[in-house]
Amino acid sequence: MVAATVLGIVLAVCVFASDSASDGREDQAVLATVGDRKITVYNFENHFYAMRPGSQRYYATQKNRRLLLNYAVGDKLRALLAEKLGYLREPRIMALLKDADLHSAPQDRSWVRDMILARIYLSRMYASELVVTDAEVKRYYNFHKNKYDQSVMVEASRIILPTESDAGNAEKRLEKGEPFDHVAAAMSRDRFAGAGGRLEPILILGRKPTQLERVLLFMHDGQISPVLNEDAEFAIYKKIRARPATQEAAKPFIEEELHLFKLNNWIKRGSEEFKVEIDEKLLSSLELRPPR
């Protein structure tokens, strides 16, 4: 299963490596070093321009581009540890790396190989260091019970579109009575379109809800929202139902929170083992140009 998943990653990263450079330029200025690995402007921009437009707009800000670089640093740390643990002696992994080399441009091979090693290492981490037990979920829930007592789980569907004009056309189809899931499948531009726009449940905490969460809280079941400007894209939501955030309902969110906590601790330990240096000035000066 892991091999099949990683093979998909191989194909994806090979496409990104060969097709997604911002201007064909190979800028080898170093943004970060992780042990003996380097993350160049070329690597970073390739990764940035391979993302969908909404993600590009999100990560183009000064604050969020640092988050994107942090993810790349984490991948380099995982690749280094994978090598240290002897992954390069495993025939199946070596076969994947060889296949990736065949499909990658020469200037991208080291980046693609590290991505593959990092993804394999991370998948194994989720079966070992990052395992979250039911007992940990229960302790976390009980410790934060006041927060969850004031919270709700909302089930909703979404249509997300790149322009206000597209959103207006979607609204017209909905006003004519076309089912929300049909319009979402035909027009929406995110990964949930194939499921008729049906999102994973949204946990809304009782304190300081976001603008979107306030909209969803005050909608009644079955109601469709007006067009909302969301991360420089345009979204329409349909509220399906809301329910209390019981421990069982909140479990996926708690697991994700604990996974992130454990992963951040792991990255901190890894950064101590392999020296990490980041050129903050160079990162800030990059001219990232997401589509409008």
C-alpha positions in Angstrom: 0.0 0.0 0.0 2.8 2.4 0.9 4.7 1.5 -2.3 1.6 2.3 -4.4 1.0 5.6 -2.6 4.6 6.6 -3.1 4.5 5.6 -6.7 1.7 8.1 -7.1 3.8 10.7 -5.4 6.7 9.9 -7.8 4.5 10.6 -10.8 3.1 13.8 -9.3 6.4 15.2 -8.3 7.9 14.3 -11.7 5.1 16.3 -13.4 5.7 19.2 -11.1 9.4 19.1 -11.5 9.3 19.2 -15.3 6.4 21.5 -15.9 5.9 24.0 -13.1 8.8 26.3 -13.1 7.7 29.9 -12.9 9.8 31.3 -15.7 12.2 28.5 -16.8 15.0 30.1 -14.8 17.1 27.9 -12.5 18.0 30.2 -9.6 20.4 28.2 -7.4 20.6 30.9 -4.6 20.2 29.0 -1.4 17.1 29.7 0.8 17.9 27.1 3.4 20.4 24.4 4.3 19.4 21.3 6.2 22.4 19.2 7.1 24.2 18.7 3.8 21.0 19.4 1.8 20.1 22.7 0.2 16.7 24.3 -0.7 17.2 26.7 -3.5 15.0 29.5 -4.9 14.5 27.3 -7.9 13.2 24.4 -5.7 11.0 26.7 -3.7 9.5 28.5 -6.7 8.8 25.2 -8.5 7.0 23.9 -5.4 5.0 27.2 -5.1 3.9 27.4 -8.7 2.8 23.7 -8.7 0.1 24.5 -6.2 -3.5 25.5 -7.1 -4.2 29.3 -7.4 -5.8 29.7 -4.0 -2.9 28.0 -2.3 -0.5 30.2 -4.2 -2.3 33.3 -3.0 -2.3 32.0 0.6 1.5 31.1 0.6 2.6 34.3 -1.2 2.3 36.4 1.9 5.4 37.1 4.0 4.1 35.1 6.9 2.8 32.1 5.0 5.8 31.6 2.7 7.8 30.9 5.8 5.3 28.1 6.6 5.8 26.7 3.1 9.5 26.7 3.6 9.1 25.0 7.0 7.3 22.1 5.2 10.2 21.8 2.8 12.7 21.8 5.7 10.7 19.0 7.4 10.9 17.0 4.2 14.7 17.4 4.1 15.0 16.3 7.8 12.9 13.2 7.1 15.0 12.4 4.0 18.2 12.7 6.0 16.9 10.4 8.8 15.6 7.9 6.2 19.1 7.6 4.8 20.6 7.3 8.3 18.2 4.5 9.1 19.2 2.6 5.9 16.3 3.1 3.6 18.7 3.1 0.7 19.5 -0.5 1.4 15.8 -1.5 0.7 15.3 -2.8 -2.8 11.7 -1.5 -3.2 12.7 2.0 -2.2 15.7 1.9 -4.5 13.5 0.8 -7.4 11.2 3.8 -6.7 14.1 6.2 -6.7 15.5 4.7 -9.9 12.1 5.1 -11.5 11.9 8.7 -10.3 15.4 9.5 -11.8 14.2 8.2 -15.2 11.2 10.6 -15.2 12.9 13.7 -13.7 15.0 16.4 -15.2 18.6 16.2 -14.1 18.3 19.5 -12.1 15.3 18.1 -10.1 16.5 14.6 -9.2 17.9 15.3 -5.8 14.7 17.2 -4.8 12.4 14.5 -6.1 14.4 11.7 -4.4 14.3 13.6 -1.0 10.5 14.1 -1.4 10.1 10.3 -1.9 12.3 9.4 1.0 10.5 12.0 3.2 7.0 10.6 2.3 8.0 7.0 3.0 9.6 8.1 6.3 6.5 10.1 7.3 4.1 7.1 6.5 6.2 4.9 8.8 6.2 7.7 11.5 2.4 7.6 11.5 2.7 3.9 12.4 5.2 4.5 15.1 6.3 7.8 16.7 3.1 9.7 15.6 0.6 7.1 16.8 -2.2 8.7 18.8 -3.9 6.4 21.3 -7.5 6.5 22.4 -6.2 7.3 25.9 -4.4 10.4 24.6 -7.5 11.5 22.8 -9.6 11.1 26.0 -7.0 13.0 28.1 -6.8 15.8 25.6 -10.6 16.1 25.4 -11.1 16.1 29.1 -8.4 18.7 29.6 -10.0 21.0 27.0 -13.6 20.0 27.9 -14.8 23.6 28.4 -13.7 24.4 24.9 -15.6 21.4 23.4 -18.7 22.0 25.6 -19.1 25.3 23.7 -18.4 23.9 20.2 -20.3 22.3 17.4 -19.6 20.1 14.4 -21.0 21.4 11.2 -21.5 19.3 8.1 -21.5 21.3 4.9 -20.9 21.3 1.1 -18.9 23.9 -0.8 -18.6 25.3 -4.3 -15.3 27.2 -4.8 -14.6 29.2 -7.9 -11.7 31.5 -9.2 -13.8 34.5 -10.2 -16.8 36.5 -9.0 -18.4 36.0 -12.4 -18.1 32.2 -12.1 -19.6 32.4 -8.6 -22.5 34.5 -10.0 -23.2 31.8 -12.7 -23.2 29.1 -10.0 -25.7 31.2 -7.9 -28.0 31.5 -10.9 -28.0 27.7 -11.4 -28.8 27.2 -7.7 -31.6 29.8 -7.8 -33.2 27.9 -10.7 -33.4 24.8 -8.5 -30.4 22.8 -9.7 -29.2 20.5 -6.9 -26.2 21.9 -5.0 -24.1 18.7 -5.5 -24.7 18.8 -9.3 -23.5 22.4 -9.5 -20.5 21.6 -7.3 -19.5 18.6 -9.4 -19.8 20.6 -12.6 -18.2 23.9 -11.5 -16.2 23.7 -8.2 -12.4 23.9 -8.4 -11.3 22.0 -5.3 -10.7 18.4 -4.3 -14.2 18.0 -3.0 -15.9 18.6 -6.3 -16.0 14.9 -7.1 -18.1 14.3 -3.9 -20.6 17.0 -4.9 -18.8 19.5 -2.8 -19.3 17.6 0.5 -16.6 18.7 3.0 -15.1 16.9 5.9 -16.9 18.0 9.1 -16.0 21.4 10.4 -15.3 21.9 14.1 -16.4 25.3 15.2 -15.0 26.3 18.6 -17.2 28.4 20.8 -14.7 31.2 21.3 -13.7 33.6 18.6 -15.3 31.9 15.5 -14.0 33.0 12.1 -16.2 34.9 9.7 -17.0 31.7 7.8 -17.8 29.9 11.0 -20.2 32.7 12.1 -22.0 32.4 8.8 -22.3 28.6 9.1 -23.5 28.9 12.8 -26.4 31.2 11.9 -27.5 29.3 8.8 -30.3 26.8 9.2 -30.0 23.2 8.0 -30.3 23.1 4.2 -29.6 26.8 3.7 -27.3 28.1 1.0 -25.0 31.0 1.8 -24.4 34.1 -0.4 -21.1 34.2 -2.3 -18.2 34.6 0.1 -14.7 35.9 -0.7 -12.4 33.3 0.6 -8.6 33.4 0.2 -9.0 35.4 -3.0 -11.4 32.9 -4.4 -15.2 32.8 -4.2 -17.2 30.2 -2.3 -20.8 29.2 -1.8 -21.7 26.9 1.1 -24.7 24.7 1.9 -25.2 23.8 5.5 -26.3 20.2 6.0 -26.6 19.9 9.7 -24.9 20.8 13.0 -24.3 18.6 16.1 -22.6 18.9 19.5 -18.8 18.3 19.5 -18.8 15.1 21.6 -15.5 13.3 22.2 -16.3 10.8 19.4 -17.3 13.6 17.0 -14.2 15.6 17.9 -11.8 12.6 17.8 -10.4 13.2 14.2 -9.6 16.9 15.1 -8.0 15.9 18.3 -5.9 13.3 16.6 -4.8 15.8 14.0 -3.9 18.3 16.8 -1.8 15.6 18.6 -0.2 14.4 15.4 0.9 18.0 14.7 2.2 18.4 18.2 4.2 15.2 18.0 5.5 16.1 14.5 6.6 19.6 15.6 8.5 18.1 18.5 10.1 15.6 16.1 11.1 18.5 13.8 12.6 20.4 16.7 14.7 17.3 17.7 15.7 16.8 14.0 16.8 20.4 13.7 19.1 19.9 16.6 20.7 16.8 15.0 21.0 18.3 11.5 21.9 22.0 11.5 19.2 24.1 9.8 20.0 27.6 8.5 17.4 29.8 6.7 18.1 33.0 4.7 15.1 35.1 5.9 16.2 38.1 3.9 16.2 36.2 0.6 12.9 34.5 1.4 11.3 37.9 2.1 12.7 39.4 -1.2 11.2 36.7 -3.5 8.7 38.1 -6.0 6.0 35.4 -5.9 3.3 36.1 -8.4 0.1 34.1 -7.8 -2.7 34.4 -10.3 -5.3 37.0 -9.4 
